[in-house]
Amino acid sequence: MCSENERLVRKFVEAVMNRGDVHLLPDLVDPNHVGHDPLGDHYGPDGVRLSICEMRTAFPDLLISIDDLLVAGDRVVHRFTLAGTHAGPFMGLPATGHPVKTTGIEFCRSSGGKLAERWIVLDTIGLLLQLGAVAVLRQRAGKQPSSHDEDSKRR
């Protein structure tokens, strides 16, 4: 049987993250929400909206699949796979057109039927390697690409 908190997290991932239905955020996210993301904290539904819009601009075909999910009271933890095509700027990198796939874990706390706090751990290094960021950063620093840079381009 699916708990309310599990339904809340699944709806957030499926409707908001995957389809971009940010108009649902006020119904799903507490006004005092704190999101702890790899790129910095954000606050309330508007902060979540900005973070999602940034990701969906960079990866318009973003698809997050929930691989494992555990519920304990007001806490939900899920392991996920993120996939998409890099079609817009991301972390200062221009669009590459590269398909990407990476994994992460999100820990959610709910209160009053809404998401109150979220902690996200994402394999950002793996994602940046797939985008060729190591080669770009080395080039900007005036260094020669290494064999590892060539390996990351083939992924």
C-alpha positions in Angstrom: 0.0 0.0 0.0 1.2 3.5 -0.9 1.5 6.1 1.9 0.5 9.7 1.5 4.2 10.8 1.6 5.1 8.3 -1.1 2.3 9.6 -3.3 3.5 13.1 -2.7 7.1 12.4 -3.7 6.0 10.3 -6.7 3.7 13.1 -7.9 6.4 15.7 -7.5 8.9 13.6 -9.5 6.4 12.5 -12.2 4.4 15.7 -12.7 6.8 18.5 -11.8 10.2 17.2 -12.6 9.4 15.0 -15.6 6.6 17.0 -17.2 7.5 20.4 -15.9 4.1 21.1 -14.3 5.4 23.8 -12.0 1.9 25.2 -11.5 1.4 22.3 -9.1 4.2 23.5 -6.8 2.0 25.5 -4.4 0.0 22.3 -3.7 3.1 20.1 -3.2 5.7 22.3 -1.6 5.4 24.0 1.8 5.9 27.8 1.7 8.7 27.4 4.2 10.4 24.6 2.2 14.2 24.4 2.2 15.8 22.5 -0.7 19.5 21.5 -0.3 20.7 21.0 -3.8 24.2 20.4 -5.1 24.2 23.8 -6.7 23.0 25.7 -3.6 19.9 25.9 -1.3 16.6 27.3 -2.5 13.5 28.3 -0.5 9.7 27.9 -0.9 7.8 26.9 -4.0 9.5 29.7 -6.0 12.9 28.5 -5.2 11.9 25.0 -6.3 10.4 26.4 -9.5 13.6 28.2 -10.4 15.7 25.1 -9.8 13.4 22.9 -11.9 13.2 25.5 -14.7 17.0 25.7 -14.8 17.3 21.9 -15.1 14.5 21.6 -17.7 16.1 24.4 -19.7 19.4 22.6 -19.7 17.7 19.2 -20.3 14.3 19.7 -21.9 13.6 16.0 -22.2 14.6 15.4 -18.6 13.3 12.1 -17.2 13.8 11.0 -13.6 13.0 7.4 -12.8 12.7 6.3 -9.2 14.8 3.1 -8.8 14.2 2.5 -5.1 12.0 4.2 -2.5 11.7 3.9 1.2 9.2 5.5 3.6 9.6 6.1 7.3 7.0 8.3 8.8 7.4 11.8 7.4 10.6 10.9 5.5 10.9 9.5 2.0 14.2 8.5 0.5 14.5 7.5 -3.1 17.4 6.5 -5.4 16.9 7.8 -8.9 18.3 7.8 -12.4 18.3 11.1 -14.3 18.5 11.1 -18.1 18.2 13.8 -20.8 19.8 15.6 -23.6 22.0 18.7 -22.9 20.2 21.2 -25.0 20.7 24.4 -22.9 23.3 26.0 -20.6 24.2 24.1 -17.5 26.7 25.1 -14.8 28.2 27.6 -17.3 28.5 25.1 -20.1 26.8 25.8 -23.4 24.6 23.1 -24.8 26.4 20.1 -26.2 23.6 18.0 -27.6 25.0 15.1 -25.6 22.6 12.5 -24.0 23.4 12.1 -20.3 22.5 9.6 -17.6 23.4 9.9 -14.0 22.2 8.8 -10.6 21.3 10.4 -7.3 19.6 10.1 -4.0 17.0 12.4 -2.6 15.9 12.5 1.1 12.5 14.3 1.6 10.7 15.4 4.7 7.0 16.3 4.6 4.8 18.3 6.8 1.1 19.0 6.5 0.9 17.0 3.3 3.6 19.0 1.5 7.3 18.8 0.9 9.0 20.7 3.7 12.6 19.9 3.2 14.7 18.1 0.5 18.3 17.0 0.4 19.7 15.9 -3.0 22.9 14.2 -3.8 23.7 13.9 -7.5 26.6 12.3 -9.3 27.5 15.8 -10.6 31.1 14.8 -11.5 29.8 11.9 -13.7 27.3 14.3 -15.3 30.0 16.9 -16.1 32.3 14.2 -17.5 29.5 13.2 -19.9 29.2 16.8 -21.0 32.9 17.1 -21.7 33.4 19.7 -19.0 36.8 18.4 -18.0 38.1 19.1 -21.5 36.4 22.5 -21.6 37.9 23.5 -18.2 41.3 22.3 -19.2 41.1 24.3 -22.5 40.1 27.4 -20.6 43.0 26.9 -18.2 45.3 26.6 -21.3 46.2 22.9 -20.6 46.4 20.1 -23.0 43.5 17.5 -22.9 44.4 14.3 -21.1 43.5 10.7 -22.2 40.8 10.9 -19.6 39.2 13.8 -21.4 39.1 11.8 -24.6 37.4 8.9 -22.7 34.7 11.3 -21.4 33.9 12.5 -24.9 33.2 8.9 -26.1 30.6 8.3 -23.4 
